[in-house]
Amino acid sequence: MRALGYDFSQEASGRVHQDLQDRIDRGEAELGEELVIHHAVLGAGRYHVECLTNLDQITAQRFTIVVAPLPLKGVEAAPARVFVIED
């Protein structure tokens, strides 16, 4: 599966997802109004990984990245162990 990775939190608003859901429930926001990148990436059948670190330590031109999230149920996101295997 293909994904998109960032070395930052990809939504500039910095709002937590529950805060956005609460605002939608109160009629103060609409789904898709915020978290634009989130919806675009997931809507394209991809997933994304935020706040990656040590990307400058990858030295190979080609590499495999492994993303191993915690197997949490009933949540839309989870912490993950991410590592690179250089070719």
Contacts in CASP RR format, 6 or more apart in sequence:
PFRMAT RR
TARGET T0000
AUTHOR 0000-0000-0000
METHOD contacts of the structure
MODEL  1
MRALGYDFSQEASGRVHQDLQDRIDRGEAELGEELVIHHAVLGAGRYHVE
CLTNLDQITAQRFTIVVAPLPLKGVEAAPARVFVIED
1 46 0 8 1.000
1 47 0 8 1.000
2 46 0 8 1.000
3 46 0 8 1.000
3 47 0 8 1.000
3 48 0 8 1.000
3 49 0 8 1.000
3 67 0 8 1.000
4 41 0 8 1.000
4 46 0 8 1.000
4 47 0 8 1.000
4 48 0 8 1.000
4 49 0 8 1.000
5 48 0 8 1.000
5 49 0 8 1.000
5 50 0 8 1.000
5 52 0 8 1.000
6 48 0 8 1.000
6 49 0 8 1.000
6 50 0 8 1.000
6 51 0 8 1.000
6 52 0 8 1.000
7 51 0 8 1.000
7 52 0 8 1.000
7 53 0 8 1.000
7 55 0 8 1.000
8 50 0 8 1.000
8 51 0 8 1.000
9 50 0 8 1.000
9 51 0 8 1.000
10 37 0 8 1.000
10 38 0 8 1.000
10 48 0 8 1.000
10 50 0 8 1.000
11 34 0 8 1.000
11 35 0 8 1.000
11 36 0 8 1.000
11 37 0 8 1.000
11 38 0 8 1.000
13 34 0 8 1.000
13 35 0 8 1.000
15 34 0 8 1.000
15 35 0 8 1.000
17 35 0 8 1.000
17 76 0 8 1.000
17 77 0 8 1.000
20 29 0 8 1.000
20 34 0 8 1.000
20 35 0 8 1.000
23 29 0 8 1.000
24 30 0 8 1.000
24 31 0 8 1.000
31 39 0 8 1.000
32 39 0 8 1.000
37 48 0 8 1.000
38 48 0 8 1.000
41 47 0 8 1.000
41 48 0 8 1.000
42 48 0 8 1.000
47 67 0 8 1.000
49 67 0 8 1.000
49 80 0 8 1.000
49 82 0 8 1.000
52 82 0 8 1.000
58 84 0 8 1.000
58 86 0 8 1.000
59 86 0 8 1.000
60 86 0 8 1.000
60 87 0 8 1.000
61 87 0 8 1.000
62 86 0 8 1.000
62 87 0 8 1.000
63 84 0 8 1.000
63 85 0 8 1.000
63 86 0 8 1.000
63 87 0 8 1.000
64 84 0 8 1.000
64 85 0 8 1.000
64 87 0 8 1.000
65 82 0 8 1.000
65 83 0 8 1.000
65 84 0 8 1.000
65 85 0 8 1.000
66 82 0 8 1.000
66 83 0 8 1.000
66 84 0 8 1.000
66 85 0 8 1.000
67 80 0 8 1.000
67 81 0 8 1.000
67 82 0 8 1.000
68 80 0 8 1.000
68 81 0 8 1.000
68 82 0 8 1.000
69 78 0 8 1.000
69 79 0 8 1.000
69 80 0 8 1.000
70 78 0 8 1.000
70 79 0 8 1.000
70 80 0 8 1.000
71 78 0 8 1.000
72 78 0 8 1.000
END
